[in-house]
Amino acid sequence: MQESSTKPYLIRALHEWCTDNGYTPYLVVTVDENTVVPLAHVHDGQITLNISHLATNRLTLGNEYIEFESRFNGAVEHLFIPVGAVSAVYARETGAGMGFEVVASQPYPGGGDPPEPPTPATLPDDDPDTPRPSHLKVVK
């Protein structure tokens, strides 16, 4: 039996350490064909992501993949990151953390692209074309 990698365990531990100490955990990812991130925010083949509980929704720090939702320019994006593509985890405030070797990542196990996250059902009153009364009040 092949021994599992320590990398996902260390990522989870550093995420927890940052959270417990009031720091903001950041993840540095080397983007490849199996990484689903907003490409507009990729610089020099890498992206740095805030993975704090306040910045993410449905964060899953798995052994093979990291998945979560986050906002970029006001739009919710579903991110899918193979653990092999993670090159560092660190605390934004102190820079304390750990770097990792980037290894070739595997495609999503179900074949093709990762599944789309469930979208909340919209109510009939949620029509974006329907004008809504303003919540602002004139103060003199």
N, CA and C atoms as an extended XYZ file, in Angstrom:
420
Properties=species:S:1:pos:R:3:atomname:S:1:resname:S:1:resid:I:1 pbc="F F F"
N         0.838       -1.182        0.000 N   MET     1
C         0.000        0.000        0.000 CA  MET     1
C         0.881        1.241        0.000 C   MET     1
N         0.529        2.193       -0.877 N   GLN     2
C         1.305        3.415       -0.995 CA  GLN     2
C         0.947        4.380        0.134 C   GLN     2
N         1.978        4.942        0.732 N   GLU     3
C         1.777        5.897        1.818 CA  GLU     3
C         1.199        7.197        1.270 C   GLU     3
N         0.230        7.782        1.988 N   SER     4
C        -0.378        9.025        1.526 CA  SER     4
C         0.548       10.205        1.776 C   SER     4
N         0.368       11.242        0.996 N   SER     5
C         1.183       12.438        1.094 CA  SER     5
C         0.867       13.210        2.375 C   SER     5
N         1.877       13.879        2.926 N   THR     6
C         1.664       14.719        4.107 CA  THR     6
C         1.142       16.103        3.724 C   THR     6
N         1.233       16.449        2.452 N   LYS     7
C         0.880       17.795        1.992 CA  LYS     7
C        -0.542       18.226        2.375 C   LYS     7
N        -1.585       17.443        2.109 N   PRO     8
C        -2.931       17.910        2.475 CA  PRO     8
C        -3.114       18.071        3.981 C   PRO     8
N        -2.443       17.249        4.760 N   TYR     9
C        -2.538       17.347        6.213 CA  TYR     9
C        -1.867       18.621        6.714 C   TYR     9
N        -0.728       18.965        6.120 N   LEU    10
C        -0.033       20.183        6.497 CA  LEU    10
C        -0.818       21.422        6.069 C   LEU    10
N        -1.454       21.365        4.906 N   ILE    11
C        -2.299       22.483        4.458 CA  ILE    11
C        -3.430       22.712        5.456 C   ILE    11
N        -4.102       21.634        5.865 N   ARG    12
C        -5.193       21.756        6.846 CA  ARG    12
C        -4.678       22.283        8.182 C   ARG    12
N        -3.519       21.788        8.605 N   ALA    13
C        -2.954       22.222        9.886 CA  ALA    13
C        -2.592       23.704        9.858 C   ALA    13
N        -1.975       24.172        8.788 N   LEU    14
C        -1.618       25.583        8.690 CA  LEU    14
C        -2.860       26.464        8.567 C   LEU    14
N        -3.877       25.989        7.874 N   HIS    15
C        -5.147       26.721        7.795 CA  HIS    15
C        -5.740       26.873        9.192 C   HIS    15
N        -5.752       25.796        9.955 N   GLU    16
C        -6.297       25.837       11.310 CA  GLU    16
C        -5.445       26.733       12.211 C   GLU    16
N        -4.122       26.651       12.090 N   TRP    17
C        -3.235       27.484       12.897 CA  TRP    17
C        -3.481       28.962       12.622 C   TRP    17
N        -3.580       29.327       11.343 N   CYS    18
C        -3.852       30.723       10.982 CA  CYS    18
C        -5.180       31.175       11.578 C   CYS    18
N        -6.206       30.364       11.430 N   THR    19
C        -7.534       30.701       11.929 CA  THR    19
C        -7.523       30.857       13.449 C   THR    19
N        -6.898       29.927       14.144 N   ASP    20
C        -6.849       29.977       15.615 CA  ASP    20
C        -6.118       31.206       16.133 C   ASP    20
N        -5.150       31.708       15.372 N   ASN    21
C        -4.359       32.849       15.805 CA  ASN    21
C        -4.851       34.179       15.234 C   ASN    21
N        -5.982       34.152       14.547 N   GLY    22
C        -6.557       35.385       14.008 CA  GLY    22
C        -5.873       35.884       12.749 C   GLY    22
N        -5.118       35.012       12.082 N   TYR    23
C        -4.453       35.379       10.842 CA  TYR    23
C        -5.306       34.966        9.642 C   TYR    23
N        -4.970       35.520        8.489 N   THR    24
C        -5.672       35.207        7.251 CA  THR    24
C        -4.854       34.193        6.461 C   THR    24
N        -5.359       32.957        6.293 N   PRO    25
C        -4.600       31.964        5.534 CA  PRO    25
C        -4.683       32.219        4.025 C   PRO    25
N        -3.530       32.264        3.392 N   TYR    26
C        -3.446       32.436        1.950 CA  TYR    26
C        -2.863       31.174        1.337 C   TYR    26
N        -3.341       30.848        0.146 N   LEU    27
C        -2.920       29.665       -0.587 CA  LEU    27
C        -2.318       30.131       -1.908 C   LEU    27
N        -1.116       29.681       -2.224 N   VAL    28
C        -0.487       29.997       -3.503 CA  VAL    28
C        -0.596       28.745       -4.369 C   VAL    28
N        -1.155       28.922       -5.563 N   VAL    29
C        -1.443       27.790       -6.452 CA  VAL    29
C        -0.766       28.012       -7.803 C   VAL    29
N        -0.090       26.982       -8.276 N   THR    30
C         0.437       26.984       -9.637 CA  THR    30
C        -0.672       26.463      -10.536 C   THR    30
N        -1.122       27.297      -11.435 N   VAL    31
C        -2.287       26.972      -12.267 CA  VAL    31
C        -1.871       26.071      -13.425 C   VAL    31
N        -2.612       24.961      -13.579 N   ASP    32
C        -2.412       24.052      -14.703 CA  ASP    32
C        -3.767       23.728      -15.320 C   ASP    32
N        -3.779       22.775      -16.230 N   GLU    33
C        -5.024       22.443      -16.941 CA  GLU    33
C        -6.083       21.820      -16.042 C   GLU    33
N        -5.712       21.337      -14.865 N   ASN    34
C        -6.679       20.717      -13.956 CA  ASN    34
C        -7.136       21.665      -12.843 C   ASN    34
N        -6.681       22.902      -12.886 N   THR    35
C        -7.012       23.884      -11.860 CA  THR    35
C        -8.110       24.796      -12.388 C   THR    35
N        -9.198       24.933      -11.614 N   VAL    36
C       -10.302       25.797      -12.014 CA  VAL    36
C       -10.306       27.017      -11.097 C   VAL    36
N        -9.793       28.134      -11.622 N   VAL    37
C        -9.749       29.406      -10.908 CA  VAL    37
C       -10.070       30.509      -11.917 C   VAL    37
N       -10.421       31.713      -11.454 N   PRO    38
C       -10.647       32.811      -12.404 CA  PRO    38
C        -9.338       33.203      -13.088 C   PRO    38
N        -9.238       32.947      -14.365 N   LEU    39
C        -7.988       33.153      -15.095 CA  LEU    39
C        -7.568       34.616      -15.152 C   LEU    39
N        -8.497       35.537      -14.989 N   ALA    40
C        -8.164       36.956      -15.012 CA  ALA    40
C        -7.274       37.342      -13.832 C   ALA    40
N        -7.255       36.523      -12.782 N   HIS    41
C        -6.472       36.821      -11.581 CA  HIS    41
C        -5.180       36.014      -11.495 C   HIS    41
N        -4.857       35.291      -12.556 N   VAL    42
C        -3.631       34.496      -12.601 CA  VAL    42
C        -2.498       35.382      -13.122 C   VAL    42
N        -1.367       35.402      -12.386 N   HIS    43
C        -0.194       36.178      -12.793 CA  HIS    43
C         1.021       35.263      -12.781 C   HIS    43
N         1.724       35.238      -13.896 N   ASP    44
C         2.919       34.396      -14.033 CA  ASP    44
C         2.632       32.935      -13.710 C   ASP    44
N         1.454       32.463      -14.077 N   GLY    45
C         1.102       31.057      -13.887 CA  GLY    45
C         0.705       30.696      -12.470 C   GLY    45
N         0.543       31.700      -11.597 N   GLN    46
C         0.156       31.436      -10.217 CA  GLN    46
C        -0.983       32.353       -9.797 C   GLN    46
N        -1.704       31.906       -8.781 N   ILE    47
C        -2.750       32.717       -8.177 CA  ILE    47
C        -2.630       32.561       -6.663 C   ILE    47
N        -2.826       33.662       -5.954 N   THR    48
C        -2.821       33.649       -4.494 CA  THR    48
C        -4.245       33.875       -4.024 C   THR    48
N        -4.723       32.973       -3.169 N   LEU    49
C        -6.122       32.977       -2.750 CA  LEU    49
C        -6.263       33.100       -1.238 C   LEU    49
N        -7.196       33.922       -0.812 N   ASN    50
C        -7.562       34.024        0.594 CA  ASN    50
C        -8.496       32.850        0.875 C   ASN    50
N        -8.097       31.941        1.771 N   ILE    51
C        -8.942       30.779        2.075 CA  ILE    51
C        -9.476       30.843        3.506 C   ILE    51
N        -9.660       32.063        4.012 N   SER    52
C       -10.253       32.202        5.345 CA  SER    52
C       -11.728       31.839        5.278 C   SER    52
N       -12.308       31.565        6.434 N   HIS    53
C       -13.726       31.208        6.482 CA  HIS    53
C       -14.601       32.377        6.054 C   HIS    53
N       -14.138       33.608        6.254 N   LEU    54
C       -14.914       34.777        5.840 CA  LEU    54
C       -14.883       34.990        4.330 C   LEU    54
N       -13.827       34.551        3.670 N   ALA    55
C       -13.667       34.774        2.235 CA  ALA    55
C       -14.173       33.622        1.380 C   ALA    55
N       -14.485       32.489        2.007 N   THR    56
C       -14.896       31.310        1.239 CA  THR    56
C       -16.254       30.800        1.701 C   THR    56
N       -16.854       30.013        0.852 N   ASN    57
C       -18.094       29.322        1.162 CA  ASN    57
C       -17.916       27.874        0.723 C   ASN    57
N       -18.373       26.954        1.548 N   ARG    58
C       -18.269       25.521        1.248 CA  ARG    58
C       -16.818       25.075        1.053 C   ARG    58
N       -15.926       25.564        1.903 N   LEU    59
C       -14.511       25.214        1.800 CA  LEU    59
C       -14.304       23.754        2.181 C   LEU    59
N       -13.678       23.007        1.286 N   THR    60
C       -13.325       21.609        1.528 CA  THR    60
C       -11.837       21.455        1.273 C   THR    60
N       -11.086       21.164        2.330 N   LEU    61
C        -9.648       20.930        2.217 CA  LEU    61
C        -9.431       19.418        2.218 C   LEU    61
N        -9.605       18.807        1.063 N   GLY    62
C        -9.518       17.350        0.954 CA  GLY    62
C        -8.098       16.863        0.750 C   GLY    62
N        -7.949       15.549        0.673 N   ASN    63
C        -6.627       14.951        0.472 CA  ASN    63
C        -6.145       15.077       -0.965 C   ASN    63
N        -7.046       15.132       -1.922 N   GLU    64
C        -6.667       15.232       -3.333 CA  GLU    64
C        -7.011       16.586       -3.944 C   GLU    64
N        -8.079       17.222       -3.444 N   TYR    65
C        -8.578       18.457       -4.046 CA  TYR    65
C        -9.018       19.443       -2.976 C   TYR    65
N        -8.924       20.729       -3.300 N   ILE    66
C        -9.447       21.803       -2.471 CA  ILE    66
C       -10.535       22.465       -3.297 C   ILE    66
N       -11.718       22.566       -2.714 N   GLU    67
C       -12.844       23.175       -3.421 CA  GLU    67
C       -13.506       24.209       -2.534 C   GLU    67
N       -13.946       25.303       -3.128 N   PHE    68
C       -14.702       26.308       -2.407 CA  PHE    68
C       -15.286       27.313       -3.383 C   PHE    68
N       -16.149       28.161       -2.858 N   GLU    69
C       -16.700       29.274       -3.614 CA  GLU    69
C       -16.165       30.556       -3.008 C   GLU    69
N       -15.913       31.536       -3.863 N   SER    70
C       -15.438       32.819       -3.400 CA  SER    70
C       -15.883       33.886       -4.393 C   SER    70
N       -15.852       35.130       -3.956 N   ARG    71
C       -16.250       36.238       -4.830 CA  ARG    71
C       -15.028       36.885       -5.459 C   ARG    71
N       -15.143       37.155       -6.749 N   PHE    72
C       -14.136       37.887       -7.500 CA  PHE    72
C       -14.861       38.969       -8.272 C   PHE    72
N       -14.533       40.212       -7.989 N   ASN    73
C       -15.206       41.352       -8.623 CA  ASN    73
C       -16.721       41.262       -8.467 C   ASN    73
N       -17.182       40.781       -7.325 N   GLY    74
C       -18.611       40.720       -7.024 CA  GLY    74
C       -19.322       39.483       -7.543 C   GLY    74
N       -18.659       38.659       -8.330 N   ALA    75
C       -19.284       37.458       -8.891 CA  ALA    75
C       -18.782       36.221       -8.143 C   ALA    75
N       -19.699       35.324       -7.815 N   VAL    76
C       -19.330       34.091       -7.120 CA  VAL    76
C       -18.692       33.129       -8.121 C   VAL    76
N       -17.543       32.611       -7.755 N   GLU    77
C       -16.814       31.642       -8.590 CA  GLU    77
C       -16.634       30.352       -7.799 C   GLU    77
N       -16.730       29.218       -8.480 N   HIS    78
C       -16.466       27.917       -7.868 CA  HIS    78
C       -15.030       27.544       -8.233 C   HIS    78
N       -14.189       27.343       -7.218 N   LEU    79
C       -12.782       27.028       -7.443 CA  LEU    79
C       -12.513       25.565       -7.131 C   LEU    79
N       -11.662       24.964       -7.941 N   PHE    80
C       -11.290       23.559       -7.820 CA  PHE    80
C        -9.779       23.487       -7.996 C   PHE    80
N        -9.080       23.072       -6.926 N   ILE    81
C        -7.623       23.099       -6.930 CA  ILE    81
C        -7.080       21.732       -6.533 C   ILE    81
N        -6.342       21.066       -7.418 N   PRO    82
C        -5.679       19.829       -7.011 CA  PRO    82
C        -4.613       20.149       -5.960 C   PRO    82
N        -4.521       19.351       -4.923 N   VAL    83
C        -3.545       19.585       -3.854 CA  VAL    83
C        -2.128       19.627       -4.431 C   VAL    83
N        -1.859       18.844       -5.455 N   GLY    84
C        -0.538       18.837       -6.078 CA  GLY    84
C        -0.129       20.183       -6.639 C   GLY    84
N        -1.089       21.049       -6.967 N   ALA    85
C        -0.806       22.364       -7.548 CA  ALA    85
C        -0.522       23.432       -6.499 C   ALA    85
N        -0.712       23.115       -5.213 N   VAL    86
C        -0.466       24.086       -4.147 CA  VAL    86
C         1.033       24.227       -3.924 C   VAL    86
N         1.530       25.469       -3.997 N   SER    87
C         2.959       25.686       -3.780 CA  SER    87
C         3.261       26.309       -2.423 C   SER    87
N         2.257       26.877       -1.732 N   ALA    88
C         2.511       27.441       -0.401 CA  ALA    88
C         1.197       27.736        0.318 C   ALA    88
N         1.277       27.731        1.645 N   VAL    89
C         0.211       28.207        2.532 CA  VAL    89
C         0.901       29.094        3.557 C   VAL    89
N         0.346       30.300        3.771 N   TYR    90
C         0.987       31.195        4.730 CA  TYR    90
C        -0.027       32.152        5.339 C   TYR    90
N         0.373       32.777        6.447 N   ALA    91
C        -0.450       33.791        7.099 CA  ALA    91
C        -0.125       35.140        6.463 C   ALA    91
N        -1.141       35.824        5.980 N   ARG    92
C        -0.928       37.109        5.319 CA  ARG    92
C        -0.231       38.111        6.239 C   ARG    92
N        -0.622       38.126        7.488 N   GLU    93
C        -0.134       39.142        8.422 CA  GLU    93
C         1.333       38.957        8.809 C   GLU    93
N         1.812       37.727        8.877 N   THR    94
C         3.173       37.471        9.342 CA  THR    94
C         4.071       36.839        8.282 C   THR    94
N         3.490       36.241        7.276 N   GLY    95
C         4.271       35.526        6.271 CA  GLY    95
C         4.685       34.138        6.718 C   GLY    95
N         4.340       33.762        7.951 N   ALA    96
C         4.690       32.434        8.450 CA  ALA    96
C         3.873       31.385        7.717 C   ALA    96
N         4.509       30.320        7.320 N   GLY    97
C         3.805       29.262        6.614 CA  GLY    97
C         4.770       28.233        6.087 C   GLY    97
N         4.417       27.646        4.959 N   MET    98
C         5.227       26.557        4.427 CA  MET    98
C         5.083       26.511        2.907 C   MET    98
N         6.199       26.247        2.237 N   GLY    99
C         6.189       26.050        0.796 CA  GLY    99
C         6.202       24.568        0.473 C   GLY    99
N         5.683       24.230       -0.682 N   PHE   100
C         5.580       22.830       -1.100 CA  PHE   100
C         6.093       22.667       -2.520 C   PHE   100
N         6.516       21.455       -2.812 N   GLU   101
C         6.871       21.103       -4.178 CA  GLU   101
C         5.575       20.925       -4.971 C   GLU   101
N         5.548       21.485       -6.156 N   VAL   102
C         4.384       21.326       -7.025 CA  VAL   102
C         4.591       20.052       -7.832 C   VAL   102
N         3.581       19.189       -7.808 N   VAL   103
C         3.648       17.939       -8.566 CA  VAL   103
C         2.538       17.933       -9.602 C   VAL   103
N         2.696       17.094      -10.603 N   ALA   104
C         1.680       16.993      -11.645 CA  ALA   104
C         0.345       16.614      -11.016 C   ALA   104
N        -0.676       17.372      -11.354 N   SER   105
C        -1.992       17.123      -10.771 CA  SER   105
C        -2.793       16.169      -11.643 C   SER   105
N        -3.755       15.556      -11.027 N   GLN   106
C        -4.627       14.615      -11.723 CA  GLN   106
C        -5.922       15.321      -12.112 C   GLN   106
N        -6.526       14.949      -13.232 N   PRO   107
C        -7.821       15.538      -13.589 CA  PRO   107
C        -8.893       15.118      -12.593 C   PRO   107
N        -9.990       15.839      -12.626 N   TYR   108
C       -11.103       15.534      -11.737 CA  TYR   108
C       -11.491       14.065      -11.904 C   TYR   108
N       -11.677       13.323      -10.798 N   PRO   109
C       -11.871       11.872      -10.883 CA  PRO   109
C       -13.107       11.437      -11.653 C   PRO   109
N       -14.119       12.270      -11.746 N   GLY   110
C       -15.338       11.900      -12.466 CA  GLY   110
C       -15.183       12.034      -13.959 C   GLY   110
N       -14.023       12.486      -14.420 N   GLY   111
C       -13.817       12.714      -15.841 CA  GLY   111
C       -14.411       14.054      -16.229 C   GLY   111
N       -13.764       14.757      -17.099 N   GLY   112
C       -14.268       16.055      -17.531 CA  GLY   112
C       -14.060       17.111      -16.453 C   GLY   112
N       -14.932       18.092      -16.463 N   ASP   113
C       -14.831       19.192      -15.518 CA  ASP   113
C       -15.458       18.829      -14.187 C   ASP   113
N       -15.052       19.529      -13.107 N   PRO   114
C       -15.685       19.296      -11.813 CA  PRO   114
C       -17.165       19.658      -11.881 C   PRO   114
N       -17.984       19.053      -11.041 N   PRO   115
C       -19.409       19.361      -11.087 CA  PRO   115
C       -19.669       20.797      -10.695 C   PRO   115
N       -20.691       21.367      -11.296 N   GLU   116
C       -21.101       22.722      -10.942 CA  GLU   116
C       -21.731       22.700       -9.555 C   GLU   116
N       -21.465       23.739       -8.748 N   PRO   117
C       -22.097       23.776       -7.438 CA  PRO   117
C       -23.594       23.978       -7.584 C   PRO   117
N       -24.370       23.496       -6.610 N   PRO   118
C       -25.808       23.697       -6.702 CA  PRO   118
C       -26.128       25.180       -6.611 C   PRO   118
N       -27.061       25.607       -7.451 N   THR   119
C       -27.468       27.009       -7.411 CA  THR   119
C       -28.778       27.108       -6.648 C   THR   119
N       -28.900       28.135       -5.806 N   PRO   120
C       -30.138       28.267       -5.052 CA  PRO   120
C       -31.293       28.572       -5.990 C   PRO   120
N       -32.439       28.036       -5.660 N   ALA   121
C       -33.632       28.281       -6.468 CA  ALA   121
C       -34.036       29.742       -6.338 C   ALA   121
N       -34.414       30.339       -7.454 N   THR   122
C       -34.843       31.726       -7.403 CA  THR   122
C       -36.349       31.782       -7.217 C   THR   122
N       -36.762       32.727       -6.460 N   LEU   123
C       -38.181       32.940       -6.221 CA  LEU   123
C       -38.750       33.801       -7.342 C   LEU   123
N       -40.059       33.739       -7.574 N   PRO   124
C       -40.638       34.555       -8.637 CA  PRO   124
C       -40.360       36.046       -8.440 C   PRO   124
N       -40.222       36.489       -7.199 N   ASP   125
C       -39.977       37.902       -6.936 CA  ASP   125
C       -38.523       38.290       -7.178 C   ASP   125
N       -37.671       37.329       -7.496 N   ASP   126
C       -36.255       37.604       -7.687 CA  ASP   126
C       -35.908       37.967       -9.126 C   ASP   126
N       -36.878       38.306       -9.932 N   ASP   127
C       -36.637       38.669      -11.315 CA  ASP   127
C       -35.768       39.929      -11.351 C   ASP   127
N       -34.585       39.872      -11.984 N   PRO   128
C       -33.698       41.032      -11.982 CA  PRO   128
C       -34.252       42.226      -12.749 C   PRO   128
N       -35.235       42.006      -13.628 N   ASP   129
C       -35.802       43.106      -14.406 CA  ASP   129
C       -36.898       43.854      -13.658 C   ASP   129
N       -37.340       43.306      -12.532 N   THR   130
C       -38.402       43.949      -11.755 CA  THR   130
C       -37.801       45.071      -10.913 C   THR   130
N       -38.274       46.317      -11.094 N   PRO   131
C       -37.745       47.407      -10.280 CA  PRO   131
C       -38.144       47.221       -8.817 C   PRO   131
N       -37.230       47.560       -7.943 N   ARG   132
C       -37.483       47.427       -6.513 CA  ARG   132
C       -37.477       48.809       -5.879 C   ARG   132
N       -38.284       48.986       -4.844 N   PRO   133
C       -38.257       50.287       -4.176 CA  PRO   133
C       -36.912       50.467       -3.459 C   PRO   133
N       -36.474       51.710       -3.383 N   SER   134
C       -35.211       52.009       -2.744 CA  SER   134
C       -35.308       51.853       -1.240 C   SER   134
N       -34.240       51.410       -0.625 N   HIS   135
C       -34.187       51.299        0.830 CA  HIS   135
C       -33.554       52.538        1.456 C   HIS   135
N       -33.132       53.475        0.595 N   LEU   136
C       -32.486       54.696        1.075 CA  LEU   136
C       -33.536       55.729        1.481 C   LEU   136
N       -33.183       56.554        2.454 N   LYS   137
C       -34.079       57.605        2.919 CA  LYS   137
C       -33.348       58.936        2.853 C   LYS   137
N       -34.100       59.998        2.581 N   VAL   138
C       -33.539       61.337        2.530 CA  VAL   138
C       -33.400       61.853        3.953 C   VAL   138
N       -32.200       62.286        4.303 N   VAL   139
C       -31.947       62.821        5.637 CA  VAL   139
C       -31.586       64.295        5.481 C   VAL   139
N       -32.297       65.147        6.232 N   LYS   140
C       -32.017       66.591        6.154 CA  LYS   140
C       -31.353       67.072        7.387 C   LYS   140
